[in-house]
Each structure stands twice: as structure tokens, then as C-alpha cells.
Amino acid sequence: MATKRVTIRNHTAEANLFARRTFIAMLGLIVLLLILFYNIYQLEIVSYEKYKTRSNSNRIKLLPVAPNRGLIYDRNGVLLADNKPVYSLEVIPEQVPNFAETITQVSQLLDISDERQKKVLQSLKSKRRFKPIEIQSRLSEQQVALFSVNQHKFPGVFIDARLKRYYPFGDLTTHSLGYVARINRRDEIKLEEQGKAENYAATRNIGKLGLEKYYQDILHGTIGNQEVEINSQGRVIRTLNFTPPVPGKDLTLSLDIELQMIAKRALSGKRGAVVAIDPRDGGILAMYSNPSYNGNLFVHGISYKDYNKLTGSKNLPLINRTVQGYPPASTIKPLLALTGLEEGIITEHTTINDRGVYQLPGIETKRRDWKKWGHGKVNLTKSLEQSCNIYYFDLSYKLGITKIARMMEKFGFGEYTGVDLHEENHAIMPSVEWKRARYGKAWYTGETLSVGIGQSYWTVTPLQLAQSISILANKGQIKVPHLLKATSEVSFSNDGNGLHREVKTTEQPIDLKPPIELNNPRHWDIVLDGMHNTVQKKGATAYIPFKGARYDAAGKTGSAQVANIAQGEEYNAETTIESKRDNAMFVAFAPFESPEIVVAVAIENVAKGGGSTNAAPVARQIMDQYFGDREIISKTKHPLHEEIYQHVDKKKTRNR
Amino acid sequence: MHSTGQDQQKTFSIWRRLHIDVPLLAGILSLMILGLFIVYSAGGQSIDMAIKQARNMGIALIVMIFVAQIPPLIYRKWAVPMFIMGILLLVAVLLFGHIGKGARRWINLGVFMFQPSEVMKLIVPVMIAWYVSQKNLPVRILNVFIAFILLLIPTLLIARQPDLGTSLLIASSGIFVIFLAGSSWKLIGSCAVLASAFAPILWMFLMKPYQKQRVLTFLNPEQDPLGSGYHIIQSKIAIGSGGLHGKGWLQGTQSQLEFLPERHTDFIFAVFSEEFGLIGVSVLLLVYLTIVMRGLWIAVHAQQAFTKLLAGSLTLTFFVYVFVNIGMVSGLLPVVGVPLPLVSYGGTSMVTLMAGFGILMAISTHRRFHA
């Protein structure tokens, strides 16, 4: 049977069939192999660039490196805003043999709280083992020293140093410098909108107020990049490339820290503001608002307690009073006199008879001079010397509000001065249009009379006041006030003989506005002479405060009513509650012939007297310091507060 | 001239006496050496891993030489008992097998873990070749039907484990036997139609969610680039970024920086492509082609229907390994667990493959003078 089957079987035919099928299979597998090859060819040759890019973006990461923030100096090179290293204790878990034990031991050594330790142990779970975890931030110097000595006992634990903003003068500079604080969600959105987010990728703090905010872009600098190779877990394998960050530019301010100190001392115990401007270039020499607060509190994130203390204080330390509106009172009389001259209402020789009372034709209301029985015969010069209200009631009545407003707007009232601070207030220059827009009511002639003595709706900021006097002293030339004097860039170059430090300083140009042209330029001199007499003439309102000054000053006092005094009543500071007492105002410039400094002072709710007894002495102290011999503190780079005060006091005695 | 011819004859006969097929061995050894270098690179430049792999290769070579000594007719004689034994073992695996990596594949024999599905890779083609070669060729429809049932039993048992890769390889080894045995084209055509009709049923009722996910991922890997699509995306990046010349040995960033998963096992081809580029891939494919061609040559020159069918099936199955692995790594096929033969790290599959080559060598060298 078996043999029979073998004989039937056709081996040749079977072999041929098998060979045919094998050949077909071979063709099939060659086709499949070609498909494989074609697919790989597509990947490796046709799409090579695409996959090369994707492979690189897998492994190459850019680690942003934050630039160092530019420093801020005063006009004499005294450092006002510094970058100080702060130290934090960090640990890399994978380098620590026994994590929990190490944390306990290092905590015992440095006296770190149990809560902190627990947090560190918790964060261990959520973090990569090769990424550092912060054990304690803001180490004290003792902690740093103690740890440094014992570092060998704690492998994987190290101290990380970072630069943080520090304001050596604390509250003395806060209202002008402002401060930096941590970038919050709102800042992030804003940076995103402005397309700056990339440049801030590694930056933690941003200017929130003052110059720190205004010049944020200049101070910040340009981000650097470290190009590193990472593996799939994100561990850095090696650095491929490093682009160093470009540090922010340093700012030199027109501010003089000594004048700031004088201002602070002169205003101590009072609410008020001082602004001093150099009329030659618009540079702000002093800008101080009292009370102030310490900007350093905000850099590390202010505590609720501290913040509530600031916001809860009835003296409102957070407000920058140098750019807040106050009724200007009599300080604007020189400008009103100028308006009268220009409009031809009065001349140098126009005289009125002041019997202490002014009444509009056909109206009951009586307006009184500050001097009960009047000043008698009063011409323009005397009206300024004695700050005669009746003269200005009459003048403003004859001018009318519109002409007053037109002229005052030229001097910058009711408008931003253009100073380099975002916090500036434009205050109010009232007019017929303004009142209609604001209150929907018509203008009353009686209100014009109040405007005539710098009251009613009229408010000006101490900065605006100083600027208006600066324009007057410059006889119409307008130089926009500013705090920034110069910017400087530090760069390093290598010429083969080592690294050279180069400082490139760019002076800030004077920002001019179109000048005020008078019909008769002599009118400048008439008004300026009046201000000169106010200070120099015996018996004039500002004579006593400036008696014996070594420089030739001119000025004008002012006392603003805060409370409404009923007809027939008299103001008495002692019986008036504190917040309703008069404000004291003063403006001055010196030297008279070629002005170098303009000072404006505002003091709120003075206990006794007015501008001449409260505000003028503050201006005197500022000017004394300014014109004193200038052996300036800039020689010492980080002067302590107290030392400077002593220094200033010594100089003062020398002046006398 | 005369003496050299004699020498050649002599050396040829030495290899013949050792039952070694020289061209096949040359191809295998070149793949193994290449494999050692890539395993070293893919394994994070660990010399330990390379040494282990060299040991695996040594064992596999010994197994191959041992198997080559057995005359092929022994397999024909023992085909049925071996097949029954294998099926029983597969059932045993499903009932009391050891679970590893989510699948029930191993039987604990006390001394070592035994994987019956690996042995079935050889037993199934032996069994089907035995069955088909009983009758005259070309094979008739009824026999094809019975052969299919014989094939379906181990395939389904292994698919249940689940081990899709192995059941695929086993199914194809049987199908290759039936194809080579000359089953009619009509039958092949209707089977293809049936299979495609069966696909939706398979999808809806038989496939597990993770298996469906693999297919979906294959169709659109970018849908979930960090999850199920991660393997294939990283693999394509590795291959594509290799370019023409490759990044150089030990220089592949995708593999060295561990972006590529399963680097030393299933995805080792991606490591190779990244470091050696299209040029390297071409050489590798040529080596595989050489081995396959030699295997088919052996099949065509085998003396009996059984040995022809067995040799052809073993060779074509080897090619399926290559095609499925490279196809899945380069995004042409869905991901099923099939290693790159003789290159991927691992002992078990290499021993089975080399035992298969041993059978091929036996077929090539155990020739009888008559017939």
C-alpha cells in the first residue's frame, strides 16, 4: 500500500509546483522589503529635516538666565537702589543618602521650624529627584556662616545666592523710586500683551511703582540663555551653548539724597510734600512726601500686618503728596498778576484802596482780607509782598474765569507735567467748560473771586506749583521736569590684556515745550520783582524766614482754607479740628538773577500760622543745604542713614 | 587547479559532516555581531548587557548545531505526538500558567520558566507540513480545511494568553505551508475575502480594548503623543533623524538620552537606524535578504515534500519577523510584540529562531543519495 502510493506520486511535478510557489513567495517578500525600504527612505531622507528638528527639540532646552537689574544712583553717585544677594538653603534629593535624617539634622543646626521640615518632606514626593528643593529662604548671616562651616556633613545640601532689590535709604526714596515686587498674574498678562513675556522668562520681580515702574524696560535688561542637552527625564546632561544676559542700564537721577534728607527732617511730624527743581534743565533735585514708608517691605512680599498698618494709618503714607492736588492759595498770585498785566487790566502802577472788605456790585456777601483792617493803598508789588486778597478779588473779577484759566493752563495747571512717574495727578484748573462737564452747572462770578486767591475748585500738585514757578523764573521757557539725569551701560571688552570695564553714559536730553510768549516781556520782570520783594523787603510775608540767607531768593507764601468759614466768623486754628485746619504753601527760587533751584512746599493742616511760618522755613532749609559748600557724601558708597544726618547737621552749623 | 578543487571539496565535506550550512551561518553570525554592537549602544552602553547577549547567542548557536545533527525525518515521525503534547502544554499554560507583564505565557518547571508558545513556533510548521505532505500535491480543499483547523487550535490558544505577536507568527507559518503546498488560487482568494469580512467581527467582539487602542494609535499616533502614541512617535523621530549616514555609533540622541522606549528589545531597529542611517538600514536589509534567499534555496533543493514545505515555511516566517518588526517600528504596522530577529536583546526567541535555523541546516545537509 505504502509502496504503491510512492510510485503514484509525481515528484518532478511536485518539485516544480513547489519551486513555482517559492518563486511567487520570493517576489512577494521582495515587494514587501521594497515597501519597508521606501518607508524608511521617506523617514530618513525625505522627512529628514522634520525629524532632525523634532529630535533636537526633544533633547535641547533653553534655560533662561535673568539679567541683573540696573542700579539707581543719585546725582552725586550715591547708590539708591542696590541688588543684594539673599541666601536660601536648598537640597537635591538624589544626592542625599538619607533624606529625612539629613533634613532633621540640618534643621537642628540652623534652627529651622518643624512646619518647614514637613513641607520639604512633602515636596519630595512631587519633585524630580535631581531638582533642588528649597529648605529655607532668606537665611540670616549667622545661618549662612554656620552652614558653611558644616557643609561637608551634608552632601547634596547647598546655599543658593540670588540678587534682590534693596533700597539703602528706605522710606527716604520710596515715593520717587517706587519699588519692585514679585511678578503677579496681572503683570504676566500685561507682559504677554506687550510681547515681552519671553524676555521676562527668568525674571521674578518687576517695578510696581515710581521710577522702578516707569523705567522698568531700561532697568530690566535682556534675558540670556543657557542651551542644555537633557534626557527624557529632564535631567541636564551638558551645556551646549551660553548666551549671557545683558544687564539693565544703571540710572543716575537728578535727585540729591542730601536734599531728600533735609526735606524729611524739615517735614518730620507733619503731613506734606517738598519738590525742588533745577529750572535750568528741569531736573528734580528733591521730591519728598511725608509720611513715607519703607519700599524694602514690598520686595520680599509684604506681610498682612505691615500692609494693614500702612493702609490703616490716617496719615496715608502710601500717597505720594508731591503729585497730589492742593488748593494753591496765594502762591499763584504772581501768575494772576502776570495775567492781569498781559490782558491790560492792570499796570505796574495800578493802585487799589484796601479797607479789608470786598463786595461785588449788588451782592450781599462780603469777602475779607486776611488783615482785618486792610492794607490801605496797594499796587502790584505791594499786593505780592503783603499777599493782599482784595487786590486779587478785584483783578480776578475784572479778568473773568476764562482768561485766568487760559493763562494758567499755559503754566501747566490742570495738566500732567510729563514727569517720569506714572503716579502723577493732573489736579484741577477750573473753568466754565470744566464746571459744566464736571457738575453740569453754570459758573458763578463769586467762584471767580475764590479762584483769584487760589481756592474754590482749583488744585495744584506741589510738582505743578514748582514747575509753574520754574517757567516764571525762566521767563516763559518750559523744561519738562524729570527725575532721570543719565543712563549708563556697563560693558566688558577683552583686548588680550585682560578684561576691561567700560561705562557708556548717555545724558538725558532736556525736554523742551514751546515757550510762553508775552505781549510785553517786561511783565516778567514786574512780577519777578514782586516775588523778590516778598522775600527781601522788611515786613514782607517771607522776609523773616529768609533773613540772613547767603543767597538771593524770591518767593511767595500761601495759606489755604480747608474749612468753609461762615460769613462774619473768624478762623481760629486752635478751635478747628485738625483735618479742617489751614494748609500752608510756599514757593521760592534762587538766586534771583540766575535761578538754579525752585522749591515748592505744601504742609497740611498746620496748627498755627500759614505759609510764611510753616512752609517757608522748610524751603529755607532746602536752599541752605543747596547753597552750602558741597563736600558731598558720595565719597562713601553705602552711607548709613544716621551718619549722613550727622554729616548734614555739621554742615548746617558751618553755614550759620 | 586540480588540487584546489579537491581542497574545496574537502572543506565542503567537513561542514557537511558537521551539518552546518556555511552561507546561512555567515549571515547569522554577521547579524549577531551587528546585534551585539547595537545592544551595547541601546542598553545605555552597558558592557554587562552585551556580555549577557553574547552568552544568549552562544547558547543559541549550540542549540542550532545540536538541532542540525537531527535528521529531518525524525521530526516527521514525531510530528503528531509533539503537536498533541504542545497543545496540552498550551492548555496548561492557560489554566495554571505563570503571569508576567499582564500575560499568561510561562510554565514554571521548577528549574526554569518554560514558554510553550515558543516551541510551538517550530512544532506547528512541522505538524502542518507533515499533514499536507501525506497526500499528493497540490493540496486539496478538504485537506486545506483540516490543516486550517489544526492551525487554528494553537493560534487561538496563544492569542488567548494574550500574545498577539506569537500567534501571528504561528498562524503565518502554517499558512505558508498551505500556500507552498499549492492550494488553489481560488481558495486563497476566497480566504482573503473571508478574512476581510471577518475583520469587523474581530474588531467588535474579539479584540480587547488595549488591542483596539494599538490599532487606533497606529492609524494616528499624534492623537496622544505622550500616551499611547509616544512609542511610535519617538521611534519615527529616531529613524528620521538618522538621515543618510546616521548620527554614528553611540551618538544617537533619541536612544542615548532615553527618549526611545524599549530600546534594546522591540525598538532596537530605531536605535540602529538613528545611529547608522539609511546606509546602515540598506546593509541590514541585504543581510536579511541573503539569509532568506539561502533559506528558500535550501527549501527548493530539499529532497522531499515534507522538508521542502518545512524549510520554506521556516524561512518565510523568519521574514515575517523582520517585516513585522521593522514595519511596526517605522509606523507601517500597528505595534505587536515581535523582536528584530537575531538583533533584539533576549534569549528565548533567539534560541527558538536558531533551533529553526538548525532544522534548515539539517534539511540542507542530511541528504540521502537516492531519491
Contacts between the chains, C-beta under 8 A, distances in Angstrom:
chain1	res1	chain2	res2	distance
A	8	B	136	7.2
A	9	B	136	5.8
A	10	B	136	7.5
A	11	B	371	7.8
A	13	B	137	7.9
A	14	B	136	7.4
A	14	B	137	4.5
A	14	B	305	5.8
A	15	B	308	7.6
A	17	B	137	5.7
A	17	B	138	5.9
A	17	B	182	4.6
A	18	B	137	7.3
A	18	B	180	6.1
A	18	B	181	8.0
A	18	B	182	7.4
A	18	B	299	7.6
A	18	B	300	7.0
A	18	B	305	7.4
A	18	B	308	5.1
A	18	B	309	7.6
A	18	B	312	7.4
A	19	B	300	5.4
A	21	B	179	6.3
A	21	B	180	4.7
A	21	B	181	7.8
A	21	B	182	6.1
A	21	B	312	7.8
A	22	B	180	6.6
A	22	B	296	5.5
A	22	B	299	6.1
A	22	B	300	5.4
A	22	B	312	5.9
A	25	B	176	7.4
A	25	B	179	7.0
A	25	B	180	7.0
A	25	B	296	7.3
A	25	B	312	7.2
A	25	B	316	5.9
A	26	B	293	7.5
A	26	B	296	5.8
A	29	B	292	6.5
A	29	B	316	7.1
A	29	B	319	5.1
A	29	B	323	7.7
A	30	B	289	7.8
A	32	B	319	7.8
A	32	B	323	5.3
A	33	B	285	6.1
A	33	B	288	7.9
A	33	B	289	6.3
A	33	B	323	7.5
A	35	B	332	7.3
A	36	B	285	6.9
A	36	B	323	6.5
A	36	B	326	5.3
A	36	B	327	6.4
A	36	B	330	7.2
A	36	B	332	7.1
A	37	B	281	7.5
A	37	B	282	7.2
A	37	B	285	6.2
A	39	B	327	7.8
A	39	B	330	5.2
A	39	B	331	7.5
A	39	B	332	5.2
A	40	B	239	6.5
A	40	B	273	6.7
A	40	B	278	6.5
A	40	B	281	5.3
A	40	B	326	7.7
A	40	B	330	5.8
A	41	B	278	6.4
A	43	B	236	6.2
A	43	B	239	4.8
A	43	B	240	4.2
A	43	B	273	7.9
A	43	B	330	6.3
A	43	B	331	7.9
A	44	B	239	6.2
A	44	B	240	6.0
A	44	B	242	5.4
A	44	B	243	5.6
A	44	B	244	6.7
A	44	B	273	6.7
A	44	B	277	6.2
A	44	B	278	4.5
A	44	B	281	7.3
A	45	B	243	7.2
A	45	B	244	6.4
A	45	B	278	6.1
A	47	B	240	5.3
A	48	B	240	6.2
A	48	B	241	7.4
A	48	B	243	4.7
A	48	B	244	7.7
A	50	B	240	6.8
A	51	B	236	6.8
A	51	B	237	5.2
A	51	B	239	7.4
A	51	B	240	2.6
A	51	B	241	4.5
A	52	B	240	7.3
A	52	B	241	4.7
A	52	B	243	7.0
A	54	B	237	4.8
A	54	B	240	7.7
A	54	B	241	7.2
A	55	B	237	5.0
A	55	B	238	7.1
A	55	B	240	7.7
A	55	B	241	3.7
A	55	B	253	5.9
A	55	B	254	5.7
A	55	B	259	7.9
A	56	B	241	7.9
A	56	B	253	7.8
A	58	B	234	7.8
A	58	B	237	6.8
A	58	B	253	7.3
A	58	B	254	6.9
A	58	B	257	7.5
A	58	B	259	5.1
A	59	B	253	4.8
A	59	B	254	8.0
A	59	B	257	5.2
A	59	B	259	7.1
A	229	B	253	7.7
A	229	B	257	7.1
A	230	B	257	7.2
A	231	B	257	4.1
A	231	B	258	5.2
A	231	B	259	7.6
A	232	B	257	6.2
A	232	B	258	4.3
A	232	B	259	4.7
A	233	B	258	7.3
A	237	B	257	6.7
